[in-house]
């Protein structure tokens, strides 16, 4: 999944704040990719379940971050790669 952030009005949003959103989204995206890799390679049912809950928590964090960015006047365009749409 790729997220692209941009300012709606360049004068209102400091670069530091935009960079913070980008950094946080990249971190969450990286964790999601790692959790999905671990899930795909796991055979223990308890660990598999833990990865499911961790993925759900990360998706909630990402959703909250997107909403916060929009409230701060940052538009969020999300493009899904083919592998993400298969989930």
C-alpha positions in Angstrom: 0.0 0.0 0.0 1.3 3.4 -0.9 0.2 6.6 0.7 0.7 10.0 -0.7 0.2 13.1 1.4 0.0 16.7 0.1 -0.9 20.0 1.5 -4.2 21.5 0.6 -2.8 25.0 1.2 1.0 25.3 1.3 0.9 28.3 3.7 -1.0 26.6 6.5 0.9 23.4 7.2 4.5 23.5 8.3 6.9 21.1 6.5 7.8 19.5 9.9 4.2 18.5 10.5 3.8 17.0 7.0 7.1 15.2 7.4 5.9 13.8 10.7 2.7 12.4 9.1 4.8 10.9 6.3 7.2 9.3 8.8 4.5 7.9 10.9 2.6 6.4 7.9 5.8 4.9 6.6 6.5 3.3 10.0 2.9 1.8 10.2 3.1 0.6 6.6 6.5 -1.1 7.3 5.1 -2.8 10.4 2.0 -4.0 8.4 4.2 -5.5 5.7 6.3 -7.3 8.4 3.3 -8.6 10.3 1.8 -9.9 7.0 5.0 -11.7 6.2 5.2 -13.3 9.6 1.5 -14.3 9.4 2.1 -16.0 6.0 5.0 -18.0 7.4 3.5 -19.0 10.7 2.1 -22.4 11.5 1.3 -22.0 15.2 -2.4 -21.1 15.6 -1.8 -18.9 18.7 0.9 -16.8 16.9 -1.3 -16.6 13.8 -4.1 -15.2 15.9 -1.7 -12.7 17.5 -0.6 -11.4 14.0 -4.3 -11.0 13.1 -4.9 -8.8 16.1 -1.6 -6.8 15.5 -2.6 -6.2 11.9 -6.1 -4.9 13.0 -4.4 -2.6 15.6 -2.1 -1.2 12.9 -5.0 -0.6 10.5 -6.8 1.3 13.3 -3.7 3.4 13.9 -3.4 4.1 10.2 -7.1 5.1 9.9 -6.7 7.5 12.9 -3.6 9.0 11.4 -5.3 9.6 8.0 -8.2 11.3 9.8 -5.9 13.5 11.8 -4.0 14.5 8.6 -7.2 15.4 6.9 -8.3 17.5 10.0 -4.9 19.3 9.7 -5.6 20.2 6.1 -3.5 17.5 4.5 -5.1 15.6 1.7 -4.4 11.9 1.6 -4.5 9.9 -1.6 -4.2 6.2 -1.1 -3.3 3.8 -3.8 -3.4 0.1 -3.2 -1.0 -2.3 -4.9 -2.3 -5.6 -6.3 -1.0 -7.5 -3.3 -2.9 -5.3 -0.9 -6.2 -5.7 -2.7 -6.0 -9.5 -2.3 -6.2 -9.3 1.5 
